[in-house]
Amino acid sequence: MYIIGIAGGTGSGKTTVVRKIMEALECEGVAVIPLDSYYNDNTHLSMEQRRLINYDHPDAFDWKLLKHHVQQLRNHQSIEQPTYDYITSNRLKETIHIEPCEVIIIEGIMTLYRKDLRDLMDLKIYVDADTDLRLIRNIKRDTIERGRTTEQVIERYLKVLKPMHEEFIEPTKRHADLIIPEGGHSIQAIDILRAYIRHRLEA
């Protein structure tokens, strides 16, 4: 089993990189584990209380469950991956059944934050992108997919996303084995990544 961790700021292009890796591998033995699925279960909190949570802080994630699930997959055991709803700011009752497979991709803003999780990874990637580009992508995504207004997205970006990125996400870049610039649209970097993964899998 080969475990890849992909981190980067919100709107950096992590999903693009994941898609290109899956296209390059051209096999069914790839599973993607989004870090967002492992936000803490806040069922015990009211909607008003959930809205006050800083979801861009490390404390917002259930690291214990994520690590347990990654270890289970490494031990060739299936998992029930939680799912998360951005509208209610909470986990859903439904889970996603994940079978152990050849390649596991863990993707999220703080994927490289914790050392105990990094130690389980064979390859660590940081997707870098210009600050303005990330903001534009956030506005497009959150207004369309998460029911927020443009003003809400900008205010949240300035008050929460930007300071949290600078404090917790940007520093994890130093842990990466490979930094992909231009939000995942660097053809050269993607080609190097594809060749490296193929080589490791064949080996």
CYANA upper distance limits for C-alpha pairs under 8 A (distance plus 0.5 A):
  1 MET  CA     74 ARG  CA      7.26
  1 MET  CA    101 CYS  CA      7.28
  1 MET  CA    102 GLU  CA      5.33
  1 MET  CA    103 VAL  CA      6.30
  1 MET  CA    104 ILE  CA      7.95
  2 TYR  CA    102 GLU  CA      6.74
  2 TYR  CA    103 VAL  CA      5.34
  2 TYR  CA    104 ILE  CA      6.77
  2 TYR  CA    121 MET  CA      8.15
  2 TYR  CA    122 ASP  CA      6.63
  2 TYR  CA    201 LEU  CA      8.06
  3 ILE  CA    103 VAL  CA      6.39
  3 ILE  CA    104 ILE  CA      5.27
  3 ILE  CA    105 ILE  CA      6.46
  3 ILE  CA    106 ILE  CA      8.05
  3 ILE  CA    120 LEU  CA      7.77
  3 ILE  CA    121 MET  CA      5.45
  3 ILE  CA    122 ASP  CA      5.77
  3 ILE  CA    123 LEU  CA      7.14
  4 ILE  CA    103 VAL  CA      8.04
  4 ILE  CA    104 ILE  CA      6.68
  4 ILE  CA    105 ILE  CA      5.28
  4 ILE  CA    106 ILE  CA      6.68
  4 ILE  CA    121 MET  CA      6.21
  4 ILE  CA    122 ASP  CA      6.46
  4 ILE  CA    123 LEU  CA      5.33
  4 ILE  CA    124 LYS  CA      6.44
  4 ILE  CA    125 ILE  CA      8.04
  5 GLY  CA    105 ILE  CA      6.39
  5 GLY  CA    106 ILE  CA      5.31
  5 GLY  CA    107 GLU  CA      6.54
  5 GLY  CA    111 THR  CA      6.68
  5 GLY  CA    112 LEU  CA      7.41
  5 GLY  CA    118 ARG  CA      8.09
  5 GLY  CA    121 MET  CA      6.79
  5 GLY  CA    123 LEU  CA      6.78
  5 GLY  CA    124 LYS  CA      5.31
  5 GLY  CA    125 ILE  CA      6.49
  6 ILE  CA     14 LYS  CA      7.33
  6 ILE  CA     18 VAL  CA      8.49
  6 ILE  CA    105 ILE  CA      7.74
  6 ILE  CA    106 ILE  CA      6.63
  6 ILE  CA    107 GLU  CA      5.26
  6 ILE  CA    108 GLY  CA      7.00
  6 ILE  CA    111 THR  CA      6.82
  6 ILE  CA    112 LEU  CA      8.02
  6 ILE  CA    124 LYS  CA      6.68
  6 ILE  CA    125 ILE  CA      5.24
  6 ILE  CA    126 TYR  CA      6.32
  6 ILE  CA    127 VAL  CA      7.69
  7 ALA  CA     14 LYS  CA      7.47
  7 ALA  CA    107 GLU  CA      6.56
  7 ALA  CA    108 GLY  CA      5.77
  7 ALA  CA    109 ILE  CA      5.53
  7 ALA  CA    110 MET  CA      6.45
  7 ALA  CA    111 THR  CA      5.65
  7 ALA  CA    112 LEU  CA      6.62
  7 ALA  CA    124 LYS  CA      8.50
  7 ALA  CA    125 ILE  CA      6.72
  7 ALA  CA    126 TYR  CA      5.33
  7 ALA  CA    127 VAL  CA      6.67
  8 GLY  CA     12 SER  CA      6.52
  8 GLY  CA     13 GLY  CA      8.46
  8 GLY  CA     14 LYS  CA      7.22
  8 GLY  CA    108 GLY  CA      7.54
  8 GLY  CA    109 ILE  CA      5.56
  8 GLY  CA    110 MET  CA      7.79
  8 GLY  CA    126 TYR  CA      5.79
  8 GLY  CA    127 VAL  CA      5.33
  8 GLY  CA    128 ASP  CA      6.59
  8 GLY  CA    169 ILE  CA      7.24
  8 GLY  CA    170 GLU  CA      7.90
  8 GLY  CA    173 LYS  CA      8.40
  9 GLY  CA    109 ILE  CA      5.93
  9 GLY  CA    127 VAL  CA      8.11
  9 GLY  CA    128 ASP  CA      7.80
  9 GLY  CA    129 ALA  CA      8.34
  9 GLY  CA    134 ARG  CA      8.12
  9 GLY  CA    165 HIS  CA      6.91
  9 GLY  CA    169 ILE  CA      6.94
  9 GLY  CA    170 GLU  CA      7.80
 10 THR  CA    109 ILE  CA      6.69
 10 THR  CA    134 ARG  CA      7.12
 10 THR  CA    138 ASN  CA      7.71
 10 THR  CA    161 LEU  CA      8.48
 11 GLY  CA    133 LEU  CA      8.19
 11 GLY  CA    134 ARG  CA      5.03
 11 GLY  CA    135 LEU  CA      7.54
 11 GLY  CA    137 ARG  CA      5.90
 11 GLY  CA    138 ASN  CA      6.18
 12 SER  CA    127 VAL  CA      6.72
 12 SER  CA    128 ASP  CA      6.48
 12 SER  CA    129 ALA  CA      5.60
 12 SER  CA    130 ASP  CA      8.32
 12 SER  CA    133 LEU  CA      8.27
 12 SER  CA    134 ARG  CA      6.03
 12 SER  CA    183 GLY  CA      5.48
 12 SER  CA    184 GLY  CA      8.19
 13 GLY  CA     17 VAL  CA      7.11
 13 GLY  CA    127 VAL  CA      7.18
 13 GLY  CA    128 ASP  CA      8.41
 13 GLY  CA    129 ALA  CA      8.02
 13 GLY  CA    183 GLY  CA      5.00
 13 GLY  CA    184 GLY  CA      5.94
 14 LYS  CA     18 VAL  CA      6.76
 14 LYS  CA    107 GLU  CA      7.68
 14 LYS  CA    108 GLY  CA      8.07
 14 LYS  CA    127 VAL  CA      6.58
 14 LYS  CA    183 GLY  CA      7.77
 14 LYS  CA    184 GLY  CA      7.35
 15 THR  CA     19 ARG  CA      6.65
 16 THR  CA     20 LYS  CA      6.76
 16 THR  CA    183 GLY  CA      8.47
 16 THR  CA    184 GLY  CA      6.53
 16 THR  CA    185 HIS  CA      8.38
 17 VAL  CA     21 ILE  CA      6.68
 17 VAL  CA    127 VAL  CA      8.43
 17 VAL  CA    184 GLY  CA      5.86
 17 VAL  CA    190 ILE  CA      8.16
 18 VAL  CA     22 MET  CA      6.78
 18 VAL  CA    105 ILE  CA      8.18
 18 VAL  CA    107 GLU  CA      8.40
 19 ARG  CA     23 GLU  CA      6.66
 20 LYS  CA     24 ALA  CA      6.53
 20 LYS  CA    190 ILE  CA      8.09
 21 ILE  CA     25 LEU  CA      6.75
 21 ILE  CA    193 LEU  CA      8.44
 21 ILE  CA    194 ARG  CA      7.08
 22 MET  CA     26 GLU  CA      6.84
 22 MET  CA     27 CYS  CA      8.14
 22 MET  CA     30 VAL  CA      7.53
 24 ALA  CA    194 ARG  CA      6.64
 25 LEU  CA    194 ARG  CA      8.18
 25 LEU  CA    198 ARG  CA      7.70
 29 GLY  CA    101 CYS  CA      5.39
 29 GLY  CA    102 GLU  CA      5.46
 29 GLY  CA    103 VAL  CA      6.61
 30 VAL  CA    101 CYS  CA      6.58
 30 VAL  CA    102 GLU  CA      6.65
 30 VAL  CA    103 VAL  CA      5.19
 30 VAL  CA    104 ILE  CA      6.34
 30 VAL  CA    105 ILE  CA      7.95
 31 ALA  CA     98 ILE  CA      7.76
 31 ALA  CA    101 CYS  CA      7.35
 31 ALA  CA    103 VAL  CA      6.89
 31 ALA  CA    104 ILE  CA      5.47
 31 ALA  CA    105 ILE  CA      6.65
 32 VAL  CA    104 ILE  CA      6.49
 32 VAL  CA    105 ILE  CA      5.19
 32 VAL  CA    106 ILE  CA      6.51
 32 VAL  CA    107 GLU  CA      7.72
 33 ILE  CA     37 SER  CA      8.18
 33 ILE  CA     81 GLN  CA      8.34
 33 ILE  CA    104 ILE  CA      7.82
 33 ILE  CA    105 ILE  CA      6.47
 33 ILE  CA    106 ILE  CA      5.26
 33 ILE  CA    107 GLU  CA      6.76
 34 PRO  CA     38 TYR  CA      8.11
 34 PRO  CA    106 ILE  CA      6.41
 34 PRO  CA    107 GLU  CA      5.43
 34 PRO  CA    108 GLY  CA      6.45
 35 LEU  CA     39 TYR  CA      7.98
 35 LEU  CA    106 ILE  CA      7.25
 35 LEU  CA    107 GLU  CA      6.25
 35 LEU  CA    108 GLY  CA      5.25
 35 LEU  CA    109 ILE  CA      8.03
 35 LEU  CA    110 MET  CA      8.20
 35 LEU  CA    111 THR  CA      7.34
 36 ASP  CA     84 TYR  CA      7.51
 36 ASP  CA    108 GLY  CA      7.10
 37 SER  CA     81 GLN  CA      7.85
 37 SER  CA     82 PRO  CA      6.12
 37 SER  CA     83 THR  CA      5.44
 37 SER  CA     84 TYR  CA      5.74
 37 SER  CA     91 ARG  CA      8.25
 38 TYR  CA     61 PHE  CA      6.23
 38 TYR  CA     62 ASP  CA      5.97
 38 TYR  CA     63 TRP  CA      7.89
 38 TYR  CA     65 LEU  CA      8.01
 38 TYR  CA     66 LEU  CA      7.01
 38 TYR  CA     82 PRO  CA      7.11
 38 TYR  CA     83 THR  CA      8.10
 38 TYR  CA     84 TYR  CA      8.14
 39 TYR  CA     55 TYR  CA      8.38
 39 TYR  CA     60 ALA  CA      6.28
 39 TYR  CA     61 PHE  CA      4.81
 39 TYR  CA     62 ASP  CA      6.21
 39 TYR  CA     84 TYR  CA      7.81
 39 TYR  CA     90 ASN  CA      8.19
 39 TYR  CA     91 ARG  CA      8.00
 40 ASN  CA     60 ALA  CA      6.41
 40 ASN  CA     61 PHE  CA      5.67
 40 ASN  CA     62 ASP  CA      5.50
 40 ASN  CA     90 ASN  CA      8.20
 40 ASN  CA     91 ARG  CA      8.19
 41 ASP  CA     62 ASP  CA      8.50
 41 ASP  CA     90 ASN  CA      6.64
 41 ASP  CA     91 ARG  CA      6.21
 42 ASN  CA     50 ARG  CA      7.53
 42 ASN  CA     89 SER  CA      8.36
 42 ASN  CA     90 ASN  CA      6.17
 42 ASN  CA     91 ARG  CA      7.81
 43 THR  CA     90 ASN  CA      7.11
 43 THR  CA     91 ARG  CA      8.09
 45 LEU  CA     49 GLN  CA      6.36
 45 LEU  CA     50 ARG  CA      6.76
 46 SER  CA     50 ARG  CA      6.76
 47 MET  CA     51 ARG  CA      6.83
 47 MET  CA     88 THR  CA      7.59
 47 MET  CA     89 SER  CA      8.22
 48 GLU  CA     52 LEU  CA      7.32
 49 GLN  CA     53 ILE  CA      7.49
 50 ARG  CA     89 SER  CA      6.81
 50 ARG  CA     90 ASN  CA      8.39
 51 ARG  CA     89 SER  CA      7.76
 53 ILE  CA     60 ALA  CA      8.04
 54 ASN  CA     60 ALA  CA      7.33
 54 ASN  CA    160 VAL  CA      7.92
 55 TYR  CA     60 ALA  CA      5.82
 56 ASP  CA     60 ALA  CA      7.55
 56 ASP  CA    160 VAL  CA      7.72
 56 ASP  CA    161 LEU  CA      7.04
 56 ASP  CA    164 MET  CA      6.66
 56 ASP  CA    165 HIS  CA      8.35
 57 HIS  CA    164 MET  CA      7.09
 57 HIS  CA    168 PHE  CA      8.01
 58 PRO  CA    110 MET  CA      7.90
 58 PRO  CA    168 PHE  CA      8.23
 62 ASP  CA     66 LEU  CA      6.96
 63 TRP  CA     67 LYS  CA      6.55
 64 LYS  CA     68 HIS  CA      6.64
 65 LEU  CA     69 HIS  CA      6.64
 66 LEU  CA     70 VAL  CA      6.75
 67 LYS  CA     71 GLN  CA      6.65
 67 LYS  CA    117 LEU  CA      6.86
 68 HIS  CA     72 GLN  CA      6.65
 69 HIS  CA     73 LEU  CA      6.78
 69 HIS  CA     79 ILE  CA      6.71
 69 HIS  CA     81 GLN  CA      8.40
 70 VAL  CA     74 ARG  CA      6.75
 70 VAL  CA    120 LEU  CA      8.44
 71 GLN  CA     75 ASN  CA      6.70
 71 GLN  CA    120 LEU  CA      8.49
 72 GLN  CA     76 HIS  CA      6.90
 72 GLN  CA     77 GLN  CA      5.60
 72 GLN  CA     78 SER  CA      7.35
 72 GLN  CA     79 ILE  CA      7.58
 73 LEU  CA     77 GLN  CA      5.56
 73 LEU  CA     78 SER  CA      6.56
 73 LEU  CA     79 ILE  CA      7.62
 73 LEU  CA     99 GLU  CA      7.87
 73 LEU  CA    100 PRO  CA      5.57
 73 LEU  CA    101 CYS  CA      8.40
 74 ARG  CA    100 PRO  CA      7.79
 76 HIS  CA     99 GLU  CA      8.43
 76 HIS  CA    100 PRO  CA      5.75
 76 HIS  CA    101 CYS  CA      8.49
 77 GLN  CA     99 GLU  CA      7.50
 77 GLN  CA    100 PRO  CA      6.62
 78 SER  CA     97 HIS  CA      7.68
 78 SER  CA     98 ILE  CA      6.10
 78 SER  CA     99 GLU  CA      4.97
 78 SER  CA    100 PRO  CA      6.22
 79 ILE  CA     97 HIS  CA      6.45
 79 ILE  CA     98 ILE  CA      5.80
 79 ILE  CA     99 GLU  CA      7.18
 80 GLU  CA     95 THR  CA      6.10
 80 GLU  CA     96 ILE  CA      5.94
 80 GLU  CA     97 HIS  CA      5.22
 80 GLU  CA     98 ILE  CA      6.76
 81 GLN  CA     95 THR  CA      5.84
 81 GLN  CA     96 ILE  CA      5.43
 81 GLN  CA     97 HIS  CA      6.73
 81 GLN  CA     98 ILE  CA      7.28
 82 PRO  CA     91 ARG  CA      7.44
 82 PRO  CA     92 LEU  CA      7.85
 82 PRO  CA     93 LYS  CA      8.44
 82 PRO  CA     94 GLU  CA      7.52
 82 PRO  CA     95 THR  CA      5.22
 82 PRO  CA     96 ILE  CA      7.00
 83 THR  CA     91 ARG  CA      6.19
 83 THR  CA     92 LEU  CA      6.08
 83 THR  CA     93 LYS  CA      8.14
 83 THR  CA     94 GLU  CA      6.97
 83 THR  CA     95 THR  CA      6.20
 83 THR  CA     96 ILE  CA      7.70
 84 TYR  CA     89 SER  CA      7.89
 84 TYR  CA     90 ASN  CA      6.33
 84 TYR  CA     91 ARG  CA      4.78
 84 TYR  CA     92 LEU  CA      6.09
 85 ASP  CA     89 SER  CA      6.21
 85 ASP  CA     90 ASN  CA      6.12
 85 ASP  CA     91 ARG  CA      6.46
 85 ASP  CA     92 LEU  CA      6.87
 86 TYR  CA     90 ASN  CA      7.50
 86 TYR  CA    146 ARG  CA      6.79
 87 ILE  CA    146 ARG  CA      6.74
 87 ILE  CA    147 GLY  CA      7.97
106 ILE  CA    111 THR  CA      7.30
107 GLU  CA    111 THR  CA      6.67
109 ILE  CA    169 ILE  CA      7.07
110 MET  CA    114 ARG  CA      8.47
110 MET  CA    168 PHE  CA      8.03
110 MET  CA    169 ILE  CA      6.47
110 MET  CA    172 THR  CA      8.29
111 THR  CA    117 LEU  CA      8.31
111 THR  CA    118 ARG  CA      8.33
112 LEU  CA    117 LEU  CA      7.82
112 LEU  CA    118 ARG  CA      6.37
112 LEU  CA    124 LYS  CA      7.84
112 LEU  CA    172 THR  CA      6.34
112 LEU  CA    175 HIS  CA      7.44
112 LEU  CA    176 ALA  CA      8.18
113 TYR  CA    118 ARG  CA      8.21
113 TYR  CA    168 PHE  CA      7.83
113 TYR  CA    169 ILE  CA      7.72
113 TYR  CA    172 THR  CA      6.38
114 ARG  CA    118 ARG  CA      6.78
115 LYS  CA    119 ASP  CA      6.53
116 ASP  CA    120 LEU  CA      7.50
117 LEU  CA    121 MET  CA      7.56
118 ARG  CA    124 LYS  CA      8.02
123 LEU  CA    176 ALA  CA      8.47
123 LEU  CA    177 ASP  CA      6.97
124 LYS  CA    175 HIS  CA      7.79
124 LYS  CA    176 ALA  CA      5.36
124 LYS  CA    177 ASP  CA      5.70
124 LYS  CA    178 LEU  CA      7.14
125 ILE  CA    176 ALA  CA      5.59
125 ILE  CA    177 ASP  CA      6.46
125 ILE  CA    178 LEU  CA      5.49
125 ILE  CA    179 ILE  CA      6.34
125 ILE  CA    180 ILE  CA      7.82
126 TYR  CA    172 THR  CA      8.49
126 TYR  CA    173 LYS  CA      6.36
126 TYR  CA    176 ALA  CA      6.24
126 TYR  CA    178 LEU  CA      6.94
126 TYR  CA    179 ILE  CA      5.31
126 TYR  CA    180 ILE  CA      6.73
127 VAL  CA    179 ILE  CA      6.38
127 VAL  CA    180 ILE  CA      5.33
127 VAL  CA    181 PRO  CA      6.68
127 VAL  CA    182 GLU  CA      8.47
127 VAL  CA    183 GLY  CA      6.50
127 VAL  CA    184 GLY  CA      6.88
128 ASP  CA    179 ILE  CA      7.29
128 ASP  CA    180 ILE  CA      6.40
128 ASP  CA    181 PRO  CA      5.30
128 ASP  CA    182 GLU  CA      6.81
128 ASP  CA    183 GLY  CA      6.04
128 ASP  CA    184 GLY  CA      8.16
129 ALA  CA    133 LEU  CA      7.36
129 ALA  CA    134 ARG  CA      7.18
129 ALA  CA    181 PRO  CA      6.55
129 ALA  CA    182 GLU  CA      5.64
129 ALA  CA    183 GLY  CA      5.13
130 ASP  CA    134 ARG  CA      6.87
130 ASP  CA    182 GLU  CA      7.80
130 ASP  CA    183 GLY  CA      8.30
131 THR  CA    135 LEU  CA      6.84
132 ASP  CA    136 ILE  CA      6.81
133 LEU  CA    137 ARG  CA      6.76
134 ARG  CA    138 ASN  CA      6.64
135 LEU  CA    139 ILE  CA      6.76
135 LEU  CA    154 ILE  CA      8.28
135 LEU  CA    157 TYR  CA      7.89
136 ILE  CA    140 LYS  CA      6.85
137 ARG  CA    141 ARG  CA      6.56
138 ASN  CA    142 ASP  CA      6.31
138 ASN  CA    153 VAL  CA      7.72
139 ILE  CA    143 THR  CA      6.46
139 ILE  CA    150 THR  CA      6.57
139 ILE  CA    153 VAL  CA      6.43
139 ILE  CA    154 ILE  CA      7.84
140 LYS  CA    144 ILE  CA      6.71
141 ARG  CA    145 GLU  CA      6.12
141 ARG  CA    146 ARG  CA      7.74
142 ASP  CA    146 ARG  CA      5.20
142 ASP  CA    147 GLY  CA      6.90
142 ASP  CA    148 ARG  CA      6.19
142 ASP  CA    149 THR  CA      8.33
142 ASP  CA    153 VAL  CA      7.43
143 THR  CA    147 GLY  CA      5.74
143 THR  CA    148 ARG  CA      5.21
143 THR  CA    149 THR  CA      6.09
143 THR  CA    150 THR  CA      6.96
143 THR  CA    153 VAL  CA      8.25
144 ILE  CA    148 ARG  CA      8.21
148 ARG  CA    152 GLN  CA      6.63
148 ARG  CA    153 VAL  CA      7.07
149 THR  CA    153 VAL  CA      6.87
150 THR  CA    154 ILE  CA      6.75
151 GLU  CA    155 GLU  CA      6.57
152 GLN  CA    156 ARG  CA      6.54
153 VAL  CA    157 TYR  CA      6.52
154 ILE  CA    158 LEU  CA      6.76
155 GLU  CA    159 LYS  CA      6.59
156 ARG  CA    160 VAL  CA      5.88
156 ARG  CA    161 LEU  CA      6.93
157 TYR  CA    161 LEU  CA      5.01
157 TYR  CA    162 LYS  CA      6.18
158 LEU  CA    162 LYS  CA      6.11
158 LEU  CA    163 PRO  CA      7.96
159 LYS  CA    163 PRO  CA      7.46
160 VAL  CA    164 MET  CA      6.46
161 LEU  CA    165 HIS  CA      6.35
162 LYS  CA    166 GLU  CA      6.80
163 PRO  CA    167 GLU  CA      6.66
164 MET  CA    168 PHE  CA      6.20
164 MET  CA    169 ILE  CA      7.54
165 HIS  CA    169 ILE  CA      5.21
165 HIS  CA    170 GLU  CA      6.29
166 GLU  CA    170 GLU  CA      5.90
166 GLU  CA    171 PRO  CA      7.74
167 GLU  CA    171 PRO  CA      7.48
168 PHE  CA    172 THR  CA      7.64
169 ILE  CA    173 LYS  CA      7.99
172 THR  CA    176 ALA  CA      7.73
173 LYS  CA    179 ILE  CA      7.95
180 ILE  CA    184 GLY  CA      6.46
180 ILE  CA    186 SER  CA      7.42
180 ILE  CA    189 ALA  CA      6.46
180 ILE  CA    190 ILE  CA      8.09
181 PRO  CA    185 HIS  CA      7.92
181 PRO  CA    186 SER  CA      6.72
181 PRO  CA    189 ALA  CA      8.29
182 GLU  CA    186 SER  CA      6.34
184 GLY  CA    190 ILE  CA      7.91
185 HIS  CA    190 ILE  CA      8.32
186 SER  CA    190 ILE  CA      6.78
187 ILE  CA    191 ASP  CA      6.59
188 GLN  CA    192 ILE  CA      6.77
189 ALA  CA    193 LEU  CA      6.65
190 ILE  CA    194 ARG  CA      6.59
191 ASP  CA    195 ALA  CA      6.72
192 ILE  CA    196 TYR  CA      6.61
193 LEU  CA    197 ILE  CA      6.67
194 ARG  CA    198 ARG  CA      6.66
195 ALA  CA    199 HIS  CA      6.59
196 TYR  CA    200 ARG  CA      6.74
197 ILE  CA    201 LEU  CA      6.62
198 ARG  CA    202 GLU  CA      6.57
199 HIS  CA    203 ALA  CA      6.61
